[in-house]
Amino acid sequence: MKKVLCYLCVVIFISGVFLELKTESVQKTVSRNYTAENGLVRNYGRSQDISILSESTGQYMEYLLLMKDDKNFYKQTELLQDDFLVRKNDALFIKWQLGDHISTNAAIDDLRIIKNLKEAGQVFQRSEYNVLAKKLEETLLTYQLEDGILTDFYDWKSHQKSPLVHLSYIDFDAFKNMIGIDQTAYRGILEQASLKGHPFFQEIWNTEKKKYEQANEKEVDLIDQLLIAIQYVKGVDDIPVPFDEWLKKEWQTKEKLYGRYQKKGEAPSVSYESSAVYALTVQYFSLTGQDELADDLNQKVLKQLPFTVKESFSSIHFFDYMLAQIAVERFEQEQSENK
């Protein structure tokens, strides 16, 4: 009996150490490879030709929240307030990129940050996060709402907002309890963006012309298509059948997914694969209850960069790195909860 108890103690201890090391490894990797001298996250793991994006900060906040890392989440919130926020009268904007010449935000990045702050306020019991989220949300809704739809960005120097809505910017999780957001209108836009007999979504809605526009006439970016598909499922509460069938067929016949595809013929238009594509596919199949496929794609992510990288992160964009880490961690947590 004592031997069994000792064995269990060892297993629990080793499991705990493994989880701790796993948690630390991402934070240490970010600190060592993606953090600039001022503490902000760079878009590439190198010191030259880099940008500091609110996208990166928001993604890192999402991962830290997922890992319940209060300390590092607090640090990122402080950096966000010190370096990215711009106050104009009663409004509080988020620069999409660090720089004195930057005078625009990006709705997709704002929504991610606001959503993370709201959840963190509850998880970490920090009311200041809720206060900040509320102010950022008020600004977003005041300056970028058009008939219940958030446009892509606002320029606080020219006092103009974009008329365009990239459907990959939609975030139904962030829309919860946002007064003024017309979720019914969003559902209609997504439903009509899925063309019958064609797997790919239309990518852009013009709020002024009330019609769709193409991001590219000849090809689609699969990252954008997956982001739209995920929001379709969340908003419409249904599976986008043409896209779903094409995605499964592409994966099951080739066991590969590429970064871009031709609109006509639906063949790959590039030769490269992407960890971000695979990470989003894990999320898509998990969301649609296709667990075996989600597991297959999760294993595929683990064989891709950045999980196989040994030394250099100089060519790995932070978006790809963090999206892969978030997808794998969330999938593992979900699997653990379902056991």
Legacy VTK file of the C-alpha trace (Angstrom):
# vtk DataFile Version 3.0
C-alpha trace
ASCII
DATASET POLYDATA
POINTS 339 float
0.000 0.000 0.000
2.828 2.381 0.927
4.571 1.625 -2.389
1.387 2.455 -4.296
1.009 5.741 -2.433
4.641 6.622 -3.043
4.220 5.818 -6.735
1.138 8.027 -6.956
2.980 10.842 -5.191
5.851 10.573 -7.667
3.455 10.592 -10.639
1.609 13.639 -9.284
4.882 15.411 -8.558
6.297 14.704 -12.014
3.022 15.761 -13.655
3.072 18.981 -11.658
6.675 19.692 -12.603
5.886 18.973 -16.262
2.967 21.375 -16.249
5.048 24.011 -14.521
7.886 23.639 -17.007
5.405 23.715 -19.878
3.864 26.902 -18.516
7.243 28.518 -18.003
8.587 27.456 -21.404
6.205 29.691 -23.357
6.740 32.700 -21.098
10.493 32.130 -21.193
10.457 31.762 -24.967
8.530 35.023 -25.305
10.877 36.759 -22.883
14.029 35.452 -24.565
13.029 35.653 -28.222
10.132 38.075 -28.666
10.559 40.728 -25.997
12.192 44.060 -26.840
14.295 46.034 -24.365
11.254 48.112 -23.391
9.402 44.926 -22.418
7.000 44.961 -25.387
6.399 41.940 -27.609
8.009 42.028 -31.066
6.330 40.518 -34.105
9.426 38.446 -34.926
12.091 36.796 -32.793
14.817 39.086 -34.032
16.028 42.606 -33.289
16.059 44.010 -36.847
13.140 44.833 -39.164
10.494 44.246 -36.527
7.232 45.892 -35.472
5.490 46.185 -32.121
1.794 45.384 -32.600
-1.260 45.556 -30.362
-2.152 42.238 -32.018
0.851 40.606 -30.328
0.030 42.088 -26.931
-3.576 40.923 -27.181
-2.582 37.418 -28.237
-0.097 37.108 -25.388
-2.719 38.336 -22.936
-5.059 35.623 -24.238
-2.466 32.925 -23.595
-1.596 34.255 -20.128
-5.271 34.321 -19.217
-5.658 30.752 -20.454
-2.771 29.741 -18.173
-4.110 31.814 -15.234
-0.812 33.735 -15.139
-1.865 36.782 -13.103
1.624 38.257 -12.769
2.522 38.365 -16.460
-0.991 39.387 -17.498
-0.680 42.384 -15.179
2.670 43.297 -16.789
1.168 43.201 -20.277
-1.751 45.359 -19.147
0.670 47.921 -17.753
2.640 47.953 -21.017
-0.575 48.303 -22.993
-1.567 51.374 -20.988
1.888 52.946 -21.073
2.678 52.464 -24.758
-0.403 51.743 -26.872
-3.224 53.842 -25.460
-4.008 57.280 -26.882
-6.382 59.588 -25.047
-8.380 62.092 -27.087
-10.771 64.112 -24.928
-13.032 61.431 -23.395
-12.013 58.697 -25.841
-9.338 56.047 -25.292
-7.921 54.460 -28.445
-5.457 51.599 -28.969
-2.743 52.067 -31.583
-2.615 49.042 -33.869
1.166 49.502 -34.081
3.699 51.339 -31.960
4.958 54.566 -33.525
4.543 58.325 -33.251
2.963 58.506 -36.721
0.290 55.895 -35.998
-3.219 57.355 -35.649
-5.422 54.316 -36.256
-6.563 51.251 -34.363
-7.686 47.790 -35.540
-11.077 46.522 -34.429
-9.962 42.898 -34.312
-7.120 43.726 -31.904
-9.302 45.996 -29.770
-11.988 43.324 -29.432
-9.433 40.702 -28.387
-7.947 42.994 -25.733
-11.341 44.097 -24.395
-12.517 40.487 -24.186
-9.349 39.434 -22.344
-9.582 42.321 -19.881
-13.208 41.527 -19.050
-12.478 37.872 -18.388
-9.296 38.683 -16.485
-11.237 41.051 -14.236
-13.276 38.067 -13.087
-10.533 35.429 -13.055
-7.945 37.551 -11.242
-10.440 39.631 -9.237
-9.006 42.929 -10.506
-11.724 45.535 -10.965
-9.304 47.885 -12.760
-9.349 45.535 -15.764
-13.123 45.901 -16.042
-12.844 49.685 -15.801
-10.259 49.784 -18.602
-12.263 47.373 -20.772
-15.392 49.496 -20.367
-13.584 52.676 -21.465
-12.025 50.989 -24.500
-15.382 49.472 -25.424
-17.163 52.821 -25.171
-14.615 54.388 -27.528
-14.885 51.534 -30.017
-18.684 51.696 -30.117
-18.792 55.501 -30.270
-16.409 55.931 -33.188
-16.641 52.746 -35.266
-20.235 51.587 -35.167
-22.192 51.791 -38.443
-25.763 50.467 -38.326
-24.804 48.072 -35.543
-21.643 46.890 -37.320
-18.075 47.695 -36.241
-15.895 48.882 -39.104
-12.238 47.915 -39.407
-10.573 51.005 -37.962
-10.844 54.661 -36.971
-8.337 57.461 -37.665
-8.401 59.944 -34.790
-6.346 62.507 -36.725
-8.603 62.685 -39.763
-11.714 61.831 -37.685
-12.777 59.190 -40.193
-13.684 55.535 -39.885
-13.236 52.854 -42.490
-16.393 51.824 -44.362
-15.088 48.249 -44.633
-15.635 45.221 -42.425
-13.295 42.283 -42.903
-15.395 39.307 -41.839
-12.311 37.770 -40.239
-12.455 40.682 -37.727
-15.811 39.506 -36.315
-15.722 38.248 -32.707
-19.039 37.030 -31.288
-17.455 36.206 -27.928
-16.391 39.837 -27.574
-19.800 41.091 -28.729
-21.555 39.662 -25.672
-23.203 42.466 -23.661
-21.929 45.123 -26.081
-24.773 47.612 -26.366
-25.370 48.723 -29.946
-23.926 45.670 -31.693
-26.470 44.175 -34.090
-25.689 40.454 -33.946
-28.626 39.686 -36.239
-27.064 41.880 -38.924
-23.747 40.099 -38.478
-25.435 36.716 -38.836
-27.060 37.827 -42.081
-23.759 39.080 -43.479
-22.046 35.788 -42.633
-24.852 33.625 -44.010
-24.840 35.453 -47.344
-21.036 35.405 -47.449
-21.180 31.622 -47.716
-21.899 30.993 -51.377
-23.914 27.924 -52.360
-21.859 25.447 -54.311
-18.617 27.229 -53.472
-16.493 26.455 -50.396
-14.957 29.858 -49.813
-16.476 32.847 -48.049
-16.667 36.361 -49.384
-14.230 38.300 -47.219
-15.262 41.964 -46.949
-18.533 43.837 -46.353
-18.758 47.484 -47.430
-21.096 49.296 -45.018
-21.570 52.259 -47.373
-22.224 50.351 -50.595
-24.031 47.504 -48.787
-22.236 44.862 -50.778
-19.355 42.393 -50.551
-15.858 43.043 -51.823
-13.009 40.672 -52.563
-9.723 40.776 -50.715
-8.141 39.135 -53.741
-9.759 38.279 -57.063
-7.834 35.070 -57.685
-7.104 33.440 -54.330
-8.098 33.175 -50.680
-6.024 33.230 -47.525
-6.934 30.111 -45.548
-6.271 31.853 -42.210
-8.962 34.411 -43.062
-11.324 31.696 -44.304
-10.943 29.725 -41.066
-11.456 32.817 -38.925
-14.677 33.556 -40.818
-15.812 29.918 -40.566
-15.284 29.918 -36.786
-17.402 33.049 -36.405
-20.029 31.600 -38.744
-20.430 28.628 -36.414
-20.577 30.855 -33.325
-22.951 33.433 -34.796
-25.183 31.449 -37.111
-25.101 28.391 -34.830
-24.683 26.082 -37.790
-21.938 24.507 -39.893
-20.999 26.248 -43.170
-21.531 23.105 -45.224
-19.629 23.948 -48.470
-16.535 25.094 -46.557
-16.760 22.234 -44.063
-16.966 19.574 -46.764
-14.112 21.100 -48.739
-11.875 21.420 -45.647
-12.408 17.808 -44.599
-11.829 16.513 -48.127
-8.648 18.584 -48.502
-7.247 17.297 -45.223
-8.319 13.664 -45.609
-7.019 13.298 -49.175
-3.730 15.204 -48.785
-3.108 15.307 -45.013
-1.900 18.834 -45.643
-3.422 22.292 -45.702
-1.744 25.182 -47.493
-1.678 28.890 -46.788
-3.563 30.080 -49.864
-5.923 28.533 -52.445
-7.175 29.500 -55.880
-10.783 30.613 -55.981
-11.328 28.842 -59.273
-10.471 25.180 -59.071
-9.732 25.382 -55.334
-6.142 24.156 -55.790
-3.308 25.384 -53.538
-1.714 28.551 -54.904
1.335 28.318 -52.610
3.580 25.474 -51.485
3.941 26.450 -47.835
2.051 25.132 -44.824
1.286 27.253 -41.772
1.081 26.455 -38.063
-1.546 29.207 -37.812
-3.717 27.410 -40.384
-3.454 24.138 -38.504
-4.080 25.839 -35.153
-7.258 27.482 -36.446
-8.371 24.190 -37.983
-8.061 22.556 -34.558
-10.315 25.283 -33.172
-12.791 24.884 -36.027
-13.134 21.105 -35.703
-13.354 21.339 -31.895
-16.080 23.957 -32.180
-18.084 21.849 -34.636
-17.795 18.719 -32.486
-15.584 16.818 -34.952
-13.306 15.537 -32.219
-11.308 12.958 -34.181
-10.392 15.505 -36.810
-9.551 18.043 -34.108
-7.196 15.519 -32.521
-5.573 14.754 -35.893
-4.963 18.428 -36.545
-3.695 18.981 -33.005
-1.064 16.288 -33.618
-0.204 18.032 -36.877
0.318 21.341 -35.038
2.726 19.659 -32.639
4.869 18.574 -35.597
5.036 22.073 -37.053
7.084 25.121 -36.215
7.276 26.474 -33.556
7.036 23.202 -31.611
9.949 21.639 -33.505
12.192 24.704 -33.517
15.462 24.282 -31.660
17.190 27.628 -31.580
16.009 30.422 -33.843
12.643 32.186 -33.781
13.844 34.926 -36.127
11.606 33.817 -39.000
8.559 32.792 -36.936
5.936 35.506 -36.637
4.548 35.929 -33.133
1.019 35.528 -34.501
1.852 32.013 -35.707
3.793 31.107 -32.571
1.129 32.238 -30.130
-1.844 30.985 -32.128
-0.314 27.501 -32.133
0.373 27.627 -28.396
-3.149 28.826 -27.611
-4.776 26.186 -29.838
-2.827 23.277 -28.341
-3.271 24.440 -24.743
-6.995 25.070 -25.169
-7.468 21.697 -26.886
-5.638 19.890 -24.094
-7.622 21.686 -21.422
-10.892 20.799 -23.165
-9.842 17.164 -23.492
-8.944 17.070 -19.811
-12.292 18.568 -18.808
-14.195 16.028 -20.914
-12.519 12.989 -19.327
LINES 1 340
339 0 1 2 3 4 5 6 7 8 9 10 11 12 13 14 15 16 17 18 19 20 21 22 23 24 25 26 27 28 29 30 31 32 33 34 35 36 37 38 39 40 41 42 43 44 45 46 47 48 49 50 51 52 53 54 55 56 57 58 59 60 61 62 63 64 65 66 67 68 69 70 71 72 73 74 75 76 77 78 79 80 81 82 83 84 85 86 87 88 89 90 91 92 93 94 95 96 97 98 99 100 101 102 103 104 105 106 107 108 109 110 111 112 113 114 115 116 117 118 119 120 121 122 123 124 125 126 127 128 129 130 131 132 133 134 135 136 137 138 139 140 141 142 143 144 145 146 147 148 149 150 151 152 153 154 155 156 157 158 159 160 161 162 163 164 165 166 167 168 169 170 171 172 173 174 175 176 177 178 179 180 181 182 183 184 185 186 187 188 189 190 191 192 193 194 195 196 197 198 199 200 201 202 203 204 205 206 207 208 209 210 211 212 213 214 215 216 217 218 219 220 221 222 223 224 225 226 227 228 229 230 231 232 233 234 235 236 237 238 239 240 241 242 243 244 245 246 247 248 249 250 251 252 253 254 255 256 257 258 259 260 261 262 263 264 265 266 267 268 269 270 271 272 273 274 275 276 277 278 279 280 281 282 283 284 285 286 287 288 289 290 291 292 293 294 295 296 297 298 299 300 301 302 303 304 305 306 307 308 309 310 311 312 313 314 315 316 317 318 319 320 321 322 323 324 325 326 327 328 329 330 331 332 333 334 335 336 337 338
